[in-house]
Amino acid sequence: MDKGPDQDTRDDPDGLVEVIAENDSDDLYAPPEQVPEKTVRRPVDEVPDNSPDDLDLDSLDDAVETVRSLLADRYDDVSDIIRPPLIDAVPGDDLKPGSAYDFTPMVCAWIYRLIAPSDGYSVVSWEDLADRLDENDELAANLGFDGDTPSEKTLRTQWQTRIRPGFRDHVRYMAAECAVKAEEYELETAEDIRDNLIAEHRPDEPEVDPIGEMEQGIKEDAYSIQAEIIRDVCSYDRDDSSEWESHLFTDAAAHMCRRNEYAEQGIERMGKDYGLIEEHEDGSEEWNVFTQQTFRRTVRNVERTKIDGYYDDDDDAYGARWLPPHDLVDPAIVTGDLRDALEESWTIDPHNPDGETATWHLRTEEAIERQIEWLRDEEQGVIDEDDTFNLRIDYTTHNYSKHSSTDSDAPVGVHKQTHLETGYAWKELQGTIKINGRAFIIASLSYTPQNDQFQGVRYILDRARELVNIDTVMADAEFVDTKICRYIRQCGCDYAIRKGATDTVKDTVEGFEGRADWDSNWTLMSSGRRKTHNTTLVGLEKDFKSVPDHKKKDDEEDEPDTTLDDFGDDEDDGLDDQQLTLKQIAEESHQDEEEIDYFCIITSKSVDRAGIDPDENPIGHDPEGSAWGIGRLYRDRWGVETAFRDKKGTFAAKTRSRDPGYRRFLWMMENLLYNGWVMLNTAVADQSPDRDDDEIVVKQATYLDELDRRVLSGLSLDLEFPDVEFG
């Protein structure tokens, strides 16, 4: 067997290192079966009181507490309890004795990393550890360093290569012992260290936690399939002569989305994690990684036309070039507006998306299909073949940043949005379903000004129906159109769409009475060949606050959220307050009310009664066929806004790029990352008897950290982030 680098056989005259390396024992001088289990004692406040009732130990307890307090006064932070002279190691544990840094202080630094306070994680990052040692001379001295301290790369790589896997486990054990002492002396430690590091080595714990093991298995499977999907869809078709491997671009994208960063910051963070960016003592950096311009160009080129057979000035050198997006259109042959032609060239035909600019769109839909297949798999069983879902269709906008140094027209692919500061925005058309209370993106379309709304909605519905059973389509008022309503019904689905206060709506609701009313023979009119469509118009009394929050004074109490009188406040008249009819509501609750402001919805569902307001007391009430039931159904659509906020606020990388292809790539990443988080939580909550169906099992930040380390191909999966429970 080859010895580790610089291994000096004089330290191992009996060849013990070689023997132990073969069996990877935790102890160099004993067979594995003779090594006792490494356990630490419980923190003091967890130790049960088993003293006999007739034995008075109060005075002894007081003395022990006094001693503990005196000892605690000697320690300021966790580094004070890590004692370099007492590190339990033997020469054979160090596979690189010729290192510039002594073995003992390096071990102390690794212990400190596991137990010291960190920014919301269970371990200190390598970068932060290096910074603390460099900036805090007292900390470095406590851990045994004399002057120079190791860099981030040295700390990380020596943890992976300088010691055996068995000794890495032993370091965790020594850290757990220090953690117990730190807890005892009330020192600040890493977050959840008692449930994580200490629990790993605590005695008297049940050996098997069936539910915990089951949940962890589901998490592992969910992380693995999501990491596979991202690696599969993020391929770039780069030339063989390229200097950089394609997986580095995928890793940079993962960093950007995880940190909500721009390309430059994401690439820099990834480069430092990989050791591709060296920091010199004078503060300068040496970049051995691609620039943000290279990254963006690589992503953009996936959706551009590649011209084969292109030769540069050297006839012996074969190459290829990519056509910029504007070169896809020849101005000399455009008969209409050039801008329209440019936008048309970048528009995805939702029913024939196999064009040069549809690659990221197609990969997004392929990945979503794989996510649904995983949820439908027998092992997960989250989605059954007979399950039906309601489809929520809506636009989501993305910021458009107009460069202040230019006065050019808006770029290809953006929409006018007068309410925004720039006056423009990028748009996606998305369809979402709810799985166990969570919004899941089932279909997505990069929506440019040249897209036709009906064709876009039709595509979203068709795509959703390919993957799951759809019952009702819900949308905002901007989707009210006879063609859309007709097509939804043609597919065998129902719809519930908000209807704005047009003149015809106002004329109809003038005849409405009570808090909820409807017209089952209402005609929707639109322009075009299909001008009319018979439907049901439902009117529900609006909820509102008499004083908006932003205008409310600090000492002003909340006003009632609604003008509705509570059921049951009047004298007991023998009526069942859960089954009031429309006539009873009008007579009992609104005899002297002012004119009601109605929120209107058009629906294809049958309505034959008012029903019960969902905000009141719907217990025992069947909302099917009622006006308030339609309101309850439509109100569920608003959950999509939460999904959009989560997606933009947590899972989206930042960019000012004007290139539609690059933006479609980033939208794909944020959609898939968000869906993966929903997929993981849904699967665990669905199968675990200890979880509510809509419970958040894994937080978004934790999910992104764990997924990041699985996607990043250059980092060890067991070292960079906590390898404990992820929930």
Stockholm file with secondary structure:
# STOCKHOLM 1.0

chainA/1-727         MDKGPDQDTRDDPDGLVEVIAENDSDDLYAPPEQVPEKTVRRPVDEVPDNSPDDLDLDSLDDAVETVRSLLADRYDDVSDIIRPPLIDAVPGDDLKPGSAYDFTPMVCAWIYRLIAPSDGYSVVSWEDLADRLDENDELAANLGFDGDTPSEKTLRTQWQTRIRPGFRDHVRYMAAECAVKAEEYELETAEDIRDNLIAEHRPDEPEVDPIGEMEQGIKEDAYSIQAEIIRDVCSYDRDDSSEWESHLFTDAAAHMCRRNEYAEQGIERMGKDYGLIEEHEDGSEEWNVFTQQTFRRTVRNVERTKIDGYYDDDDDAYGARWLPPHDLVDPAIVTGDLRDALEESWTIDPHNPDGETATWHLRTEEAIERQIEWLRDEEQGVIDEDDTFNLRIDYTTHNYSKHSSTDSDAPVGVHKQTHLETGYAWKELQGTIKINGRAFIIASLSYTPQNDQFQGVRYILDRARELVNIDTVMADAEFVDTKICRYIRQCGCDYAIRKGATDTVKDTVEGFEGRADWDSNWTLMSSGRRKTHNTTLVGLEKDFKSVPDHKKKDDEEDEPDTTLDDFGDDEDDGLDDQQLTLKQIAEESHQDEEEIDYFCIITSKSVDRAGIDPDENPIGHDPEGSAWGIGRLYRDRWGVETAFRDKKGTFAAKTRSRDPGYRRFLWMMENLLYNGWVMLNTAVADQSPDRDDDEIVVKQATYLDELDRRVLSGLSLDLEFPDVEFG
#=GR chainA/1-727 SS CCCCTTCCGGGCTTCHHHHHHHHTCSSTTSCGGGSCCCCCCCCGGGSCCCCCTTCCCHHHHHHHHHHHHHHHTTCSSGGGGCCGGGCCCCGGGCSCTTCSSCHHHHHHHHHHHHHSCCSSSSSCCHHHHHHHHHHCHHHHHHTTCCSCCCCHHHHHHHHHHTSCHHHHHHHHHHHHHHHHHHHHTTCCCSTTTIIIIIHHTCTTCCSCCHHHHHHHHHHHHHHHHHHHHHHHHCCCCCCTTCSSCHHHHHHHHHHHHHHTCCHHHHHHHHHHHHTCEEECTTSCEEECSCCHHHHHHHHHHTTSCEEEEEECSSTTCEEEEECCGGGGSCGGGCCSCHHHHHHHHHCCCTTSCCSTTCHHHHHHHHHHHHHHHHHHSTTTCCSCTTCEEEEEEEEEEEECCCCTTCCCCCCTTCEECTTSSSSEEEEEEEEEEEETTEEEEEEEEEECTTSCHHHHHHHHHHHHHHHSEEEEEEECGGGCCHHHHHHHHHTTCEEEEEECCCHHHHHHHTTCCSSEEEEEEEEEECSSSSCEEEEEEEEEECCCCSSCGGGCCTTCCCCCSCSCCCTTCSCCCSCCTTSCCHHHHHHHHCTTCCCCCEEEEEESSCCCBCCCCTTSCCTTCCCTTBHHHHHHHHHGGGHHHHHHHHHHHHSCCCCCCCCHHHHHHHHHHHHHHHHHHHHHHHHHHHHCTTSCTTCCCSCHHHHHHHHHHHHCTTSCTTTSSCCSCCC
#=GC SS_cons         CCCCTTCCGGGCTTCHHHHHHHHTCSSTTSCGGGSCCCCCCCCGGGSCCCCCTTCCCHHHHHHHHHHHHHHHTTCSSGGGGCCGGGCCCCGGGCSCTTCSSCHHHHHHHHHHHHHSCCSSSSSCCHHHHHHHHHHCHHHHHHTTCCSCCCCHHHHHHHHHHTSCHHHHHHHHHHHHHHHHHHHHTTCCCSTTTIIIIIHHTCTTCCSCCHHHHHHHHHHHHHHHHHHHHHHHHCCCCCCTTCSSCHHHHHHHHHHHHHHTCCHHHHHHHHHHHHTCEEECTTSCEEECSCCHHHHHHHHHHTTSCEEEEEECSSTTCEEEEECCGGGGSCGGGCCSCHHHHHHHHHCCCTTSCCSTTCHHHHHHHHHHHHHHHHHHSTTTCCSCTTCEEEEEEEEEEEECCCCTTCCCCCCTTCEECTTSSSSEEEEEEEEEEEETTEEEEEEEEEECTTSCHHHHHHHHHHHHHHHSEEEEEEECGGGCCHHHHHHHHHTTCEEEEEECCCHHHHHHHTTCCSSEEEEEEEEEECSSSSCEEEEEEEEEECCCCSSCGGGCCTTCCCCCSCSCCCTTCSCCCSCCTTSCCHHHHHHHHCTTCCCCCEEEEEESSCCCBCCCCTTSCCTTCCCTTBHHHHHHHHHGGGHHHHHHHHHHHHSCCCCCCCCHHHHHHHHHHHHHHHHHHHHHHHHHHHHCTTSCTTCCCSCHHHHHHHHHHHHCTTSCTTTSSCCSCCC
//
